[in-house]
């Protein structure tokens, strides 16, 4: 959590001298939407990173890497569902390359293994 806090401190420290004047200039518009901006900050960058670091204590680095590798697909899907935004060809190609990387890592370099996966359901 300290890392998340330090990231924000560093971002503010570096960007405020550059963009602080614009924040002051547009403050009335920002203030009118401040609640939404704070919600996006909490549930976006800050919330994601905080939960990501907590998750890292309960799983392996490979699983965290796979989760992070899937993010481009989640972002593209979320943008389409929420706003109807269509992905560009470059974004689709990037997502496909990322997906290929996730498959290679998840199958330990042998994607054909996934055809032999057995699902065992635990009985409660």
N, C-alpha and C positions, 0 to 999 in steps of 0.2 A: 504494500500500500504506500510505503514511503517512496518507492520508485515512481509510482503514478503521481504522487504529489510533486516530487522533484521534476518530473517532466513538465508539469504545468508551470511550475516556478521558472524553469529554464525557458519555456516558450514565451511566457509573459516578459521575462527579462530581455530576451532577444528581440521580440517583435514589437513591444510597446514603443521603443524609441522610433521605430519605422512607421508604425500604423496608429499610434496613439492619437495623433491629430485627426485622423479619419474617424476614429471612434468618437471623439468629442464632437466632431462635425455632424455625425449621424446619430448622436445620442438620443434625440427625441424618437426616432424610428426604432432604435434598439430598445429603449425603455418601454415602448408600447408593446413590444414582443418579448420582453425580458423573461417571462415565465417559460415561453416556448424555447428560448435560447438555452436557459438553464436546464430544462428537461432534456434537450438534445445533448448537452454536454454531459449530464449525469448518465443517461442511458446509452450514449454513443461512446465516445473515446474513453472517458473516465470509467464508466460502468463496465464496458467491455474489458478493458485492461485489468481492472480490479478482479473481475470474475475469472479472467484468464489466468491470472497469477494464483488465485485460490485453487483453480482446477489443476494447476501444475503440481500441487501438493498431493493430488489424489490419483494421478495417472502417470504414464511414462512419457518421456520426451518424444517418442515416435507418435503417440496419440495426439499430443499437443501440436506437433508438426503437421499431422494429417488434418487436424481441425483448422489450423491456420491456412493450410494449403487449399482448403475448401472455401475460404472466405470470398474469393472473387465470384464464385457461383452464387453464394448467398446474397452478395451485394447486387449482382445483376438481376437475380430473381426478385429480390426485394424491391429494387427500383422499378421493375416491370409491374409487379403486383400493386405497389403503392401509387405509382405515377404513370404507368403505361409507357415507360421509357424503353425504347428498343436498343439492344446492344449493337455496337458497330462491329464490323468485320474484325477489326484488330482486337476488340474486347472478346469476341467469340473465340478467336484463335488463341488468345492468351488464356482464356478459361479452359479450353481444350488441352493446352500444354500443361496447365496446372493439374487438371484432372488426370492426365497421363502420369504425371509425377506422383500424385497421390496413389494411383493404382500400383505403380512400380514399388513404392515404399510399402504400401499395405500388403503386397504379395511377395515382398522380399526379392524383387527382381524377376519373378516368374508369374506374370499375369494369368497364365493358363491354370495356375493352381486354383483360381477362384471358381472354376467349373467343377472342382472336386470338393467344394466346401460342404460340410454337413452341418445342418442347423440342429442343435439339440435344445429343446425347450425344457426349462426347469419347471417342475411341478411345485406349486406353493402348498 
